[in-house]
Structure formats: structure tokens, C-alpha cells
Amino acid sequence: MICTRAPVTVSRYYPLVTNSVLTTRLCSDIVLHVHPPSPFGFAGGSTGVNPPALGVGMSTDDELAADISGPTVPRMILGNQLHRFREAASISPDRAGYEIRASRSKISRMENGRVGFKERDVADLLDLYGVTDEETRAGLMMLARQANAPGWWSKYGGDIMTDWFEEYLGLEAAASVIRAFELQFVHGLFQTEAYARAVTLLGNTSAPAEEIDRRVGLRLKRQDLLASSRPPQVWVVIDEGALRRPVGGRAVMRAQLNRLIEVAGLRHVTIQVVPFSRGGHAAAGGSFTVLRFGEDDVPDVVYIEQLTSALYLDKREDVDHYLEVMNHLSTEALTPVQTAQFLAGIIKET
């Protein structure tokens, strides 16, 4: 049996090949053809969930994948593939969990790309799902190794990196669209070094200078994403209060406001301000970020940072609620052109 479907991608870095052929012999015996990545970025999306993948464009360079987005993208791809193979084989999550001496929830976390993968577990699951093609198994085992590779942030030290923020860094680097609302501070992707240092000191008043330097370096390294060859679309709405609060002092804030005007000139960046004159708004409760990926089978994720932890929401009803709030904010906010003029006005007053 031969199947085809419309172009889809898992991420900007691992496009799915769309003209490949899926051959099924016995429902659970699936041949997955592995191809090199496309040089043309991602295009389009599919509707609905199809049987296990047509073909995955995988980088054969483990280090390249880790440098771009750490283990997050390989985890998402591998989890997606394992989910499809399990569904095609009519295996329940409980049965899959039993096979690798784990729980149903562990299978869910694996398929959602939220955890690393033991190569032995992947091999056992492929046996259970009846995946015997050597090329297919080799490609998926390579993904398992990439999924355990350290991210670029690992060099900054585990003492300043929490698990919940490490997950966000991977998701941010893998996203094709980032939409955020900022109530208190300028978004991390737009911060100057001096502003980032001032923000870091607010929550780490007793930390040694060396630790502060590493924390600031981590914040600034995130911004490489904006200058990458295929950057995400970044759309940020900022409350006026975040711009009026002189974090680091007047000179630091003035430079930060100029930086916002500069970065807003990038074609993949949109910045809007909600001025005080608009009154209250639906997001007055706090900042949040919505991350969207290039593959329909990978759900949008809402990220809400707290003082000592973070929430990750991917249920459709939760995501839809936050997207509705974000859309209202974008309507209430100044246009990008008005925002640039507004920022220039605040600079004159600062």
C-alpha cells in the first residue's frame, strides 16, 4: 500500500520529506525512509494525524542539531514517531509502559518530547511495535542519541539552570512563532546587557559576580536566535509599565528603549505597546508566552513563568484561551508604527 500527504514539518531544522513513500506490510511493520534535510526551510502544514511518518529529514550531524536547539527538536520528532508507530500497531500506552518497565505517564511524556530517551527503551518499543526495517531503526536510534545531547545552555552550569527553564530554552529555540505578553520587564530576547544584568541582580542579590556573569551570558546567548538563518516570527506585546520602570537606572533604561526600536526594525519581529490610556486589559494577571511549531502534530505550548517554577499548558482549550487574550491585546495595543513613536517619546522623557 502506498500513501502520500501534503507537506508538513516538525521544526525549522528537521523538515519532513513530503514526496517519500510509506509502505505497510502488516499494519505494524512500517518502513520509514530517512532523507537528508531540505535546504528550503519549512512549508505549509497538514490537517489531522496520519499513519506513521512518510519520511523524516534528519540531520546526520549530532553536534549541529545540539548547537541549534539542543535536544528539544529531536525529542519532539522521536516522540511523534513513536506515538504514530504505537497507534498503527494498536498498542495501548499501558502496554508500551509495561514493555519498558515504566508507567503510562512516562510513555505520554516520551511521546510529547518532554523527556530524554534511553536507547534501550526505544529499541524495546520498536520491537513491540513491529518496526524491523534496519534503516528506520537506525534513524530513530540516531534521534535518541541527539535527544540526550546537551543543549548550548549546558556550558553555563547546572547551578543556574533549573529543569523548568531548560525546557523553555529548548522550546523557544525550536519554535516557528513566539507570541508573548510582558507585564513587568522587557522580553528576554530584546534585553541589552546592562538591562539584563539589572534584572538578574533583582532576583540574585547575594550571588557572586561570577555567577551573575554566567546568568547574564545565558540571557544574551538566547538572542542568537534572532540573528539565525531561519529565525522564528516573534510578536511581543508590552505593557507601558514595563517601559516606565527604570530598571538599572535612567541611562540603562534609555539604552534599552533604543534597543527595542532597533530590534522592531527586523522583519521577523513585531513589537506593540499597551499604553496606560487603554485602561485595564485581559492580561493584567501576568506575563505569558505562546510557542507554535512548524508541525501540526506538535501542539502549541503556553509558558507561564513563576518565581520558582513554570507552567506549561498544551491542552487545546487552554491554548485557545491564551491566544484569544493575546489577540485582544494586539487589537488594544498601539500599532507597530505608533509603538516606535511612543518609545521615542518615552526616551525623550527619560
N, C-alpha and C positions, 0 to 999 in steps of 0.2 A: 504494500500500500504506500502511495506517495502523497505527501501533504505539503502544502505551501501556505504562506501567510504574508501579511503586509509587513513593511519594515518596522522594527522596534529596536530599542537599545536599553541596556541595563544602566549604563552611565556614559559620561562623555569619553571615558577611556577604554571601555570594553563594549564596543558596538556589537550587536547581534548580526550575523551574516544572514541576509534575507533571501538569497537565491539558492540556498542549500536544500538538500533533500532529506527527509526523515523517513527511514524505512522501519516498519514494525513487523517483527516476525511472529511473536506470540504475545502481544499486548505488553508483557513485562520485559521483553527482550528488545531494547531500543538502541539503535545506532545513532550516536551523536557525532557529527563531523566537526572537527575543530579546524578553524581557519585563522590566519593572521588578522590583526586588527585592520579595519578600514581606515584609510588616510583622510577620509572626508568628514569626520565628526559624526554626529548623530542626526537622524532624520525621522520625523514622524513618530507615531505610536500605534499600538494595536488596540483592539477592543476585546475585552473578555480574556479568559485564561485558556490557552490552547494546551494540547498534549505536550509532553516533554520536548525540550528545545530543538529547534531546527538546526542550530549551529551557533557556537559561541566564538566570537572573535576574541581570542585570548592573547595577551602579550606573552611572549616566551622569555621575557626578561623580568625575573622576580624583583630585581632591585628597582627597575623603572616603575613598576606598579607600586612598590612601597614608597618611593620618593614622591609620587603624585598624591596619593591619598591614603597611604598606609594600608592596613589590612581590610578596611571597610568595604571597598568595592569588591574584592574577591569574595569576602564573606557573603555579600548580598547576592552575587552571581551563583556561588556554590549552593547557598541555601535555597535559592529559587529553583535551581536544577534538581536538588534532592527532593523538594516538595513536588515537583512535576513527575519525577520518576516514581515517587511513593503513590501519588494519586493514580498514575497509569497502571500501577501494579495492584491497586485496590488494597493497599496495606494501611491499617489504622495507625495513628500516632502512638497508641499504647503498644501495639505490636512492634513498631520500629524502636520504641524506647527500650522494650524488653531485650531486643536483639543486641543493643549496645550497653546493657546494664545501666539504663538511665530512665528518667521519668518522661511522661508525656510533655511536660512543660519544657524539658531540655530539647526535645525534638522541635517544639514550637520556636524556641529561641534560636536553634540552629537554622531552621528554615527561614526565619526572619533576618538572618545575618547579624544577630546581636552578640554572638559568642564566637570564640575560636573553634577550630576543628582538630580533633585528633585524627591522624591519617588512618589509624586502625579502625576508628568508628566509621569513617567514610567508606573504607573498604568493606566493612561488615554490612553497611546499609546497601551498598551497591550489589553485594551478593544477595541480600534479601530481596531487593527489587528486581533481580534477574538481569542486571546490566553486565554483560560479559564481553562486549567489544573492547579490545585492548586499547585502541586509540581513544575511545571515550573515557575509559577508566584513567588512562594516563593524563588526559587533560584535566579531569576533575581532581586527581591527586595533586597535580601541579597547583591548582587553585587552593587546595587545602594547605599547601606549604605557604603560598602567598598570604592566605588568610591568617597565618600565625606570624607573619613578618612584622617587625617593629615599625611603627609609624615614624614619620620625621620628627615628631614631638618627643620621642623616647629619649633623645640625647639631652633634653633639658632636665631630666631627673625625675624619678618616681615620687620624690618627696614633695614636689609641687604639682603633681598631676593626679587628679582624682579620676576614678573609673568613669564617673558620670560625665566629666568634661572631656575625657579622652574619646568617649563615644561620640560626643558632639563634633569634635575636630574632624573625625573621620567622615561623619555625615555631611558636614559643611563642605569638605573637600570633594565629596562625591556628588553633591547636588548640582542640578542644572539650573534651578531657580531658588533664590533665597529671598524671602519676604520677611521683614522684621519691623516691629514697633519698639521704639526706645523711649522710655519714660524718664529715666534718671541720668543716663550717660550717652555719649556719642557711641555709635556702634563700633565694636572692636576692629572691624575691617577698615575703618576710616581714621583711627586714632593716630595722632602724632606720637613720637617717642616721649616727649615731655608730658603730654596728657596721659598717656598710658602709664607712665611712672607715677603720676599723681594719683590715678585711680588705684593702682596696685598698692600704694602706700596706705590708702584709706583702710584697706582690709588686712594689712600685714604690718602694723605699726612697729612690732618688735622684731621683725625679721632682719637678719644680717644683710648687708649691702650686696653680697654675692648672690644671695637668694633673690633679692629684688631684681637684680640684673637679669637673672635667668627668667623670672616671671615676665619681665618687660620684653625680653628677647622672644619669648614664646608668643606673646601678643602680636609683636611686629612680624614674626615669621608667617603668621596666618595670612597676612596681607599679600604674600606672594601669589595667592590665588587670583587677585585682581589683575595681575600682570602676566598670567599664564597664557599659553597659546589658545586655549579654549576656555575662557573664564565663564562662570555662571552669570546669569542675569541677577543682579542684586537690586532690590527695591526696598528702601528703608523709609519709614515714616517716623519722624522725631517730634516729641512734644517740645514746645518752646521752653519749658522749664529746664530741660537738659542743656539748652544753649545759653540760658541766662545764668546758670550756676557756674561761678568762676573756679572750676576745678583746677588747682595748681596756680591760681593767680591770674591777674588780668592779661599779662603778656602771653602766658601759656594758652589761655582761652582764645585770645585773638589769633594766634597761630593756628589753633585747632579749627576755628571758624573759616579761616582762609583755606585750610586743607579740605574742608567739606566742599567749598566752592570748586576747588581744583578737581577733586575726585568725581564730583557731579558732572563734570565735563566728559567723563568716559562714557562711551555709547552703551555699555552694558550696565551702567549704574544709574539708578533713579533715586533722588532724594527729595522728600517733601517734609514740610513742617506744619504741625497743627498749632496755630497761634492761640494765645490765651483768649483772644477775642471770639473764638469759636465756642467758648463755654466748655461744659463738660462733654465727655465723649465715652464711647463704649469700652475703651481700653484703659480707663483710668486706674484699673486694678493692678496693672503691672506690665512689664515688657514681655514679649514673646517672639518667637521666630517660627516660620513655616518653611520647611525644606521640601522641595519637589525634585524628583529624579526623572531621568530620561526614559524609564521603562514603566509601562502601565501596571505591570505586575508588582512593582515595588511601591508601596503606599507612601503618600505624603506623611511627613512627621512634624508634629508641633513640639517645639522645645521651649520649656519654661524653666529658667534658672532661679534657684532659691539660694539662701545663704550657704547651706552646707550640702545641698543635693540639687537634683533637677528632675523634672517630669518630662517623659517622652510619651506623647499621645499619637497613636496611629489609627484609632478607630474612625471610620468614615464620618460618623456623626460629630465626633469631637473636632476633627479637622475642618469639616464644613462650617462649624460654628465659628472657629477662629478665622477662617477665610472670609466669612461674612463680615466679621468685625473689621478685618483688615481692609476689605473693600469699602466699608463705610468710612473708615479712617482716611483712605485715599481720596474719597469724594469730598470729605470735610476739609482736608488739608489744602494748603496753598499748592498751586501747580508748580512743577519744577522751575519754570521761569520766575514765577513770583517768589519761590523759595530762595533762589540765588539773590534776588533783590533784597529779600528780607534778611538774609545772612549778612549782606553788605551793610545794611542799616545797623544791625547789631554790632558789627565790627567798629563802625564809627562811634557807637555809644560806649564801647568797651575801653 
